[in-house]
Amino acid sequence: MEHIEDIILRHSQRGMTKLRPHMEADYCRQAAEEICSWKRGVVLLTTGFYVAGYPETDGPTGTAVLASVLRDMGFRPVIVTEPENAELFRIRDFEVAAAEVGVDVDFFRQMIFEYHPVGMISVERCGLNAENDYANMRGISISEHNAPTDILFQIAHEYDIRTVGVGDGGNEIGMGNVADIIKRELSLVPCVVKVDYLVIASVSNWGAYGLAAYLSILSGKNLMPTYVWAAQYMKETVEIGSVDGITHERVTHVDGFDESVEQEILDALADKIDAELAETAAAV
């Protein structure tokens, strides 16, 4: 039987399947169970990856889907990203907390003091690597364009705040959990920032969709936005300026995958939610 973890790891091209044997089999479900346990309040989500002068399409859509589900569950999602990315989320009325490039730990301590988050989630967000830099998959530094939102995750334990990270390559917040394996198996300079729960996927959007699917199942009702909703949202972000992270083209593709693959993943997750909810209902 195919699990949600299997669905979000379809079409793997970046070696994420090499990391899976080193993780719990139901790693995505465990992350969702952790989120469900949080007291209802503010959840800080960070996303936005700088590519060729623009934010890439991987990250915002997954974050928007996840934030929508969190909002329906009674949480208050607040998205932390650069000011120039804020409009990507305000088009769906999500609250944004802007973080400029160059801000320091005191800025993020103040953010925690202001919002009192019950948890934090990162989706496709660059984290500090073993060479003390923020770099893309090609090893090129993006420090001058990247607000250090990973600081939130580095200091979260000081405030007893639990964290979840979603990534698909090795340089994202959370990949510090498996940094040694990434360095050995993928020959990359890994991110060193750790999280309490790591979700890996072939595409980070899909990892966020997997979390949203599990949150629906655990909530006992389908809260998941449809493929149509996600596709329309991505179209609007591309119109604003998002690009495919691989081709750098302003198209509704993610990491080189076209719309048909995105629909395949979301439809498979929708079917999984329906099957799980039906099974639960039949057992009552």
BALUM-434593 format. One record per residue (C-alpha): x, y, z. Coordinates in steps of 0.1 Angstrom, whole numbers, padded with zeros to 4 digits, always signed. Layout:
% residues N
XYZ
...
//
This chain:
% residues 284
+0000+0000+0000
+0014+0034-0010
+0018+0059+0018
+0019+0097+0016
+0056+0095+0021
+0058+0074-0011
+0037+0099-0030
+0057+0129-0021
+0090+0111-0031
+0078+0101-0066
+0100+0112-0095
+0130+0118-0072
+0159+0134-0090
+0180+0149-0062
+0188+0119-0041
+0161+0123-0014
+0154+0086-0017
+0190+0080-0004
+0180+0098+0028
+0148+0079+0034
+0165+0048+0049
+0180+0070+0076
+0146+0084+0086
+0115+0070+0103
+0092+0053+0077
+0063+0076+0086
+0083+0108+0090
+0057+0130+0074
+0029+0117+0095
+0050+0122+0127
+0055+0158+0117
+0018+0163+0112
+0010+0146+0145
+0034+0171+0162
+0016+0200+0145
-0018+0187+0156
-0006+0187+0192
+0002+0224+0192
-0020+0248+0211
-0040+0269+0187
-0021+0301+0181
+0004+0317+0157
+0025+0294+0135
+0054+0311+0118
+0061+0297+0084
+0091+0307+0063
+0097+0302+0026
+0110+0320-0005
+0142+0309-0023
+0161+0334-0044
+0167+0322-0080
+0181+0344-0108
+0166+0375-0093
+0132+0361-0085
+0115+0338-0059
+0112+0303-0073
+0079+0286-0077
+0088+0258-0052
+0079+0269-0017
+0052+0296-0019
+0024+0273-0032
+0032+0245-0007
+0033+0271+0020
+0000+0286+0009
-0017+0252+0008
-0003+0244+0043
-0012+0278+0057
-0048+0274+0044
-0051+0241+0062
-0036+0255+0094
-0060+0284+0092
-0090+0260+0089
-0077+0241+0119
-0078+0272+0141
-0042+0284+0138
-0030+0318+0128
-0004+0313+0101
+0021+0341+0097
+0046+0339+0068
+0081+0352+0074
+0099+0362+0042
+0116+0392+0025
+0094+0423+0019
+0096+0418-0019
+0080+0384-0015
+0051+0396+0007
+0026+0401-0022
+0030+0363-0031
+0010+0356+0001
-0012+0387+0005
-0030+0377-0027
-0046+0350-0005
-0049+0372+0025
-0022+0355+0045
-0004+0376+0071
+0032+0384+0064
+0060+0393+0088
+0087+0409+0067
+0124+0402+0074
+0151+0422+0056
+0184+0409+0044
+0210+0416+0071
+0188+0415+0102
+0202+0397+0133
+0193+0375+0161
+0178+0404+0181
+0153+0410+0153
+0141+0374+0155
+0139+0374+0193
+0117+0405+0190
+0096+0386+0164
+0091+0357+0188
+0083+0381+0216
+0057+0398+0194
+0040+0368+0180
+0045+0341+0207
+0044+0313+0181
+0033+0279+0191
+0054+0263+0164
+0075+0271+0133
+0075+0255+0098
+0100+0260+0070
+0092+0251+0034
+0120+0253+0008
+0140+0280+0027
+0178+0282+0025
+0196+0276+0058
+0232+0283+0069
+0255+0257+0055
+0287+0240+0068
+0308+0268+0052
+0288+0295+0071
+0271+0306+0039
+0237+0305+0022
+0241+0288-0011
+0219+0275-0039
+0220+0240-0054
+0249+0251-0076
+0269+0261-0046
+0266+0298-0055
+0261+0322-0025
+0228+0339-0022
+0236+0356+0011
+0231+0391-0002
+0195+0382-0012
+0186+0359+0017
+0172+0372+0050
+0185+0348+0077
+0151+0334+0088
+0169+0302+0098
+0179+0321+0130
+0143+0315+0142
+0149+0278+0140
+0183+0280+0157
+0169+0298+0187
+0135+0281+0189
+0146+0256+0215
+0154+0285+0239
+0117+0293+0239
+0105+0257+0239
+0091+0261+0204
+0089+0230+0182
+0100+0231+0146
+0093+0214+0113
+0114+0217+0081
+0106+0207+0045
+0133+0203+0019
+0142+0185-0013
+0179+0191-0019
+0202+0194+0011
+0206+0232+0016
+0172+0239+0032
+0164+0246+0069
+0161+0212+0086
+0186+0193+0065
+0210+0197+0094
+0192+0166+0108
+0209+0145+0081
+0239+0167+0072
+0264+0139+0075
+0244+0117+0052
+0239+0144+0027
+0277+0152+0026
+0285+0115+0022
+0257+0104-0002
+0250+0135-0022
+0284+0152-0022
+0269+0186-0013
+0277+0212+0013
+0247+0206+0035
+0226+0230+0056
+0235+0226+0093
+0203+0240+0108
+0183+0213+0125
+0146+0210+0132
+0125+0187+0155
+0108+0171+0125
+0122+0169+0090
+0101+0162+0059
+0119+0153+0027
+0102+0152-0007
+0112+0152-0044
+0098+0188-0045
+0094+0208-0014
+0059+0219-0024
+0050+0182-0024
+0063+0178+0011
+0041+0207+0023
+0011+0190+0005
+0019+0158+0023
+0018+0176+0056
-0015+0192+0046
-0029+0158+0036
-0019+0142+0069
-0034+0172+0088
-0067+0166+0070
-0066+0129+0079
-0058+0135+0115
-0084+0162+0117
-0111+0139+0104
-0121+0161+0075
-0107+0171+0042
-0092+0206+0046
-0069+0202+0016
-0072+0228-0012
-0078+0213-0046
-0053+0211-0075
-0074+0239-0092
-0069+0261-0062
-0031+0254-0061
-0027+0258-0098
-0045+0292-0099
-0024+0304-0069
+0008+0294-0087
-0003+0311-0118
-0008+0343-0099
+0026+0340-0083
+0042+0336-0117
+0024+0367-0129
+0039+0385-0099
+0074+0373-0108
+0081+0337-0096
+0102+0314-0118
+0109+0277-0122
+0140+0270-0100
+0156+0248-0127
+0149+0266-0159
+0145+0301-0145
+0115+0306-0168
+0083+0324-0157
+0061+0294-0161
+0039+0274-0138
+0064+0246-0135
+0082+0235-0104
+0118+0222-0104
+0114+0214-0141
+0081+0194-0136
+0052+0206-0156
+0016+0210-0145
+0006+0174-0152
+0030+0161-0125
+0018+0187-0100
-0017+0175-0106
-0007+0139-0103
+0007+0145-0068
-0022+0165-0056
-0048+0141-0070
-0030+0111-0055
-0030+0129-0021
-0067+0138-0025
-0075+0101-0032
-0054+0091-0001
-0073+0115+0021
-0107+0103+0008
-0097+0066+0014
-0083+0072+0049
-0114+0092+0059
-0137+0066+0045
-0119+0039+0063
-0121+0058+0096
-0159+0065+0091
-0165+0028+0083
-0148+0017+0115
-0169+0040+0137
//
